[in-house]
Amino acid sequence: MKNKKINLAIFLLSVLALGISLKLFYNMAIYSDEFNSSPALISGGEFWSIMDWLRLALLVGISILSGVKLLKK
């Protein structure tokens, strides 16, 4: 039972982190569109723009894996 609570907590925290990151990414896209800028310029360069995409991909992966682990048991 304790293990299931830990898995649920990991899943909820990963989904929460994904939601926050998606909202921040969406706000950056709106800002760059309104002020005729680019996401790479706002992020601090092309490298950091790629790191933003990588963070989103990793959070999606963690959310999926923790959800599968939660539902598997």
mmCIF file of the C-alpha atoms, coordinates in Angstrom:
data_MODEL
# 
_entry.id   MODEL 
# 
loop_
_atom_site.group_PDB 
_atom_site.id 
_atom_site.type_symbol 
_atom_site.label_atom_id 
_atom_site.label_alt_id 
_atom_site.label_comp_id 
_atom_site.label_asym_id 
_atom_site.label_entity_id 
_atom_site.label_seq_id 
_atom_site.pdbx_PDB_ins_code 
_atom_site.Cartn_x 
_atom_site.Cartn_y 
_atom_site.Cartn_z 
_atom_site.occupancy 
_atom_site.B_iso_or_equiv 
_atom_site.pdbx_formal_charge 
_atom_site.auth_seq_id 
_atom_site.auth_comp_id 
_atom_site.auth_asym_id 
_atom_site.auth_atom_id 
_atom_site.pdbx_PDB_model_num 
ATOM 1  C CA . MET A 1 1  ? 0.000  0.000  0.000   1.00 0.00 ? 1  MET A CA 1 
ATOM 2  C CA . LYS A 1 2  ? 2.854  2.377  0.848   1.00 0.00 ? 2  LYS A CA 1 
ATOM 3  C CA . ASN A 1 3  ? 4.467  1.733  -2.545  1.00 0.00 ? 3  ASN A CA 1 
ATOM 4  C CA . LYS A 1 4  ? 1.241  2.629  -4.351  1.00 0.00 ? 4  LYS A CA 1 
ATOM 5  C CA . LYS A 1 5  ? 1.051  5.962  -2.490  1.00 0.00 ? 5  LYS A CA 1 
ATOM 6  C CA . ILE A 1 6  ? 4.611  6.787  -3.513  1.00 0.00 ? 6  ILE A CA 1 
ATOM 7  C CA . ASN A 1 7  ? 3.841  5.923  -7.152  1.00 0.00 ? 7  ASN A CA 1 
ATOM 8  C CA . LEU A 1 8  ? 0.726  8.086  -7.023  1.00 0.00 ? 8  LEU A CA 1 
ATOM 9  C CA . ALA A 1 9  ? 2.692  10.996 -5.548  1.00 0.00 ? 9  ALA A CA 1 
ATOM 10 C CA . ILE A 1 10 ? 5.364  10.696 -8.259  1.00 0.00 ? 10 ILE A CA 1 
ATOM 11 C CA . PHE A 1 11 ? 2.700  10.615 -10.957 1.00 0.00 ? 11 PHE A CA 1 
ATOM 12 C CA . LEU A 1 12 ? 0.849  13.644 -9.587  1.00 0.00 ? 12 LEU A CA 1 
ATOM 13 C CA . LEU A 1 13 ? 4.032  15.673 -9.151  1.00 0.00 ? 13 LEU A CA 1 
ATOM 14 C CA . SER A 1 14 ? 5.248  14.839 -12.656 1.00 0.00 ? 14 SER A CA 1 
ATOM 15 C CA . VAL A 1 15 ? 1.904  15.793 -14.187 1.00 0.00 ? 15 VAL A CA 1 
ATOM 16 C CA . LEU A 1 16 ? 1.908  19.027 -12.175 1.00 0.00 ? 16 LEU A CA 1 
ATOM 17 C CA . ALA A 1 17 ? 5.450  19.858 -13.340 1.00 0.00 ? 17 ALA A CA 1 
ATOM 18 C CA . LEU A 1 18 ? 4.424  19.091 -16.937 1.00 0.00 ? 18 LEU A CA 1 
ATOM 19 C CA . GLY A 1 19 ? 1.399  21.379 -16.659 1.00 0.00 ? 19 GLY A CA 1 
ATOM 20 C CA . ILE A 1 20 ? 3.485  24.246 -15.282 1.00 0.00 ? 20 ILE A CA 1 
ATOM 21 C CA . SER A 1 21 ? 6.115  23.812 -18.000 1.00 0.00 ? 21 SER A CA 1 
ATOM 22 C CA . LEU A 1 22 ? 3.491  23.714 -20.735 1.00 0.00 ? 22 LEU A CA 1 
ATOM 23 C CA . LYS A 1 23 ? 1.875  26.897 -19.422 1.00 0.00 ? 23 LYS A CA 1 
ATOM 24 C CA . LEU A 1 24 ? 5.241  28.687 -19.287 1.00 0.00 ? 24 LEU A CA 1 
ATOM 25 C CA . PHE A 1 25 ? 6.074  27.478 -22.799 1.00 0.00 ? 25 PHE A CA 1 
ATOM 26 C CA . TYR A 1 26 ? 2.685  28.704 -24.050 1.00 0.00 ? 26 TYR A CA 1 
ATOM 27 C CA . ASN A 1 27 ? 3.208  32.120 -22.429 1.00 0.00 ? 27 ASN A CA 1 
ATOM 28 C CA . MET A 1 28 ? 6.636  32.376 -24.071 1.00 0.00 ? 28 MET A CA 1 
ATOM 29 C CA . ALA A 1 29 ? 5.059  31.609 -27.452 1.00 0.00 ? 29 ALA A CA 1 
ATOM 30 C CA . ILE A 1 30 ? 2.420  34.308 -26.955 1.00 0.00 ? 30 ILE A CA 1 
ATOM 31 C CA . TYR A 1 31 ? 5.059  36.854 -25.894 1.00 0.00 ? 31 TYR A CA 1 
ATOM 32 C CA . SER A 1 32 ? 7.296  36.065 -28.866 1.00 0.00 ? 32 SER A CA 1 
ATOM 33 C CA . ASP A 1 33 ? 4.341  36.387 -31.247 1.00 0.00 ? 33 ASP A CA 1 
ATOM 34 C CA . GLU A 1 34 ? 3.100  39.695 -29.818 1.00 0.00 ? 34 GLU A CA 1 
ATOM 35 C CA . PHE A 1 35 ? 6.514  41.359 -29.732 1.00 0.00 ? 35 PHE A CA 1 
ATOM 36 C CA . ASN A 1 36 ? 7.821  39.886 -33.019 1.00 0.00 ? 36 ASN A CA 1 
ATOM 37 C CA . SER A 1 37 ? 10.606 38.014 -31.292 1.00 0.00 ? 37 SER A CA 1 
ATOM 38 C CA . SER A 1 38 ? 11.725 34.407 -31.354 1.00 0.00 ? 38 SER A CA 1 
ATOM 39 C CA . PRO A 1 39 ? 11.584 31.750 -28.644 1.00 0.00 ? 39 PRO A CA 1 
ATOM 40 C CA . ALA A 1 40 ? 15.339 31.232 -29.021 1.00 0.00 ? 40 ALA A CA 1 
ATOM 41 C CA . LEU A 1 41 ? 15.958 34.902 -28.279 1.00 0.00 ? 41 LEU A CA 1 
ATOM 42 C CA . ILE A 1 42 ? 13.687 34.800 -25.228 1.00 0.00 ? 42 ILE A CA 1 
ATOM 43 C CA . SER A 1 43 ? 15.279 31.585 -23.934 1.00 0.00 ? 43 SER A CA 1 
ATOM 44 C CA . GLY A 1 44 ? 18.776 32.992 -24.240 1.00 0.00 ? 44 GLY A CA 1 
ATOM 45 C CA . GLY A 1 45 ? 19.925 31.289 -27.412 1.00 0.00 ? 45 GLY A CA 1 
ATOM 46 C CA . GLU A 1 46 ? 19.329 28.285 -29.610 1.00 0.00 ? 46 GLU A CA 1 
ATOM 47 C CA . PHE A 1 47 ? 20.903 25.892 -27.072 1.00 0.00 ? 47 PHE A CA 1 
ATOM 48 C CA . TRP A 1 48 ? 18.501 26.927 -24.311 1.00 0.00 ? 48 TRP A CA 1 
ATOM 49 C CA . SER A 1 49 ? 15.565 26.752 -26.680 1.00 0.00 ? 49 SER A CA 1 
ATOM 50 C CA . ILE A 1 50 ? 16.515 23.132 -27.407 1.00 0.00 ? 50 ILE A CA 1 
ATOM 51 C CA . MET A 1 51 ? 16.823 22.526 -23.647 1.00 0.00 ? 51 MET A CA 1 
ATOM 52 C CA . ASP A 1 52 ? 13.259 23.838 -23.192 1.00 0.00 ? 52 ASP A CA 1 
ATOM 53 C CA . TRP A 1 53 ? 12.007 21.303 -25.726 1.00 0.00 ? 53 TRP A CA 1 
ATOM 54 C CA . LEU A 1 54 ? 14.072 18.571 -24.072 1.00 0.00 ? 54 LEU A CA 1 
ATOM 55 C CA . ARG A 1 55 ? 12.610 19.439 -20.664 1.00 0.00 ? 55 ARG A CA 1 
ATOM 56 C CA . LEU A 1 56 ? 9.091  19.111 -22.066 1.00 0.00 ? 56 LEU A CA 1 
ATOM 57 C CA . ALA A 1 57 ? 9.929  15.781 -23.699 1.00 0.00 ? 57 ALA A CA 1 
ATOM 58 C CA . LEU A 1 58 ? 11.457 14.416 -20.496 1.00 0.00 ? 58 LEU A CA 1 
ATOM 59 C CA . LEU A 1 59 ? 8.463  15.513 -18.426 1.00 0.00 ? 59 LEU A CA 1 
ATOM 60 C CA . VAL A 1 60 ? 6.089  13.832 -20.879 1.00 0.00 ? 60 VAL A CA 1 
ATOM 61 C CA . GLY A 1 61 ? 8.184  10.656 -20.692 1.00 0.00 ? 61 GLY A CA 1 
ATOM 62 C CA . ILE A 1 62 ? 8.290  10.704 -16.893 1.00 0.00 ? 62 ILE A CA 1 
ATOM 63 C CA . SER A 1 63 ? 4.542  11.301 -16.700 1.00 0.00 ? 63 SER A CA 1 
ATOM 64 C CA . ILE A 1 64 ? 3.795  8.424  -19.059 1.00 0.00 ? 64 ILE A CA 1 
ATOM 65 C CA . LEU A 1 65 ? 6.175  6.014  -17.347 1.00 0.00 ? 65 LEU A CA 1 
ATOM 66 C CA . SER A 1 66 ? 4.936  6.845  -13.867 1.00 0.00 ? 66 SER A CA 1 
ATOM 67 C CA . GLY A 1 67 ? 1.322  6.516  -15.034 1.00 0.00 ? 67 GLY A CA 1 
ATOM 68 C CA . VAL A 1 68 ? 2.012  3.110  -16.557 1.00 0.00 ? 68 VAL A CA 1 
ATOM 69 C CA . LYS A 1 69 ? 3.771  1.990  -13.378 1.00 0.00 ? 69 LYS A CA 1 
ATOM 70 C CA . LEU A 1 70 ? 0.858  3.217  -11.279 1.00 0.00 ? 70 LEU A CA 1 
ATOM 71 C CA . LEU A 1 71 ? -1.736 1.394  -13.380 1.00 0.00 ? 71 LEU A CA 1 
ATOM 72 C CA . LYS A 1 72 ? 0.337  -1.769 -13.817 1.00 0.00 ? 72 LYS A CA 1 
ATOM 73 C CA . LYS A 1 73 ? 0.057  -2.829 -10.185 1.00 0.00 ? 73 LYS A CA 1 
# 
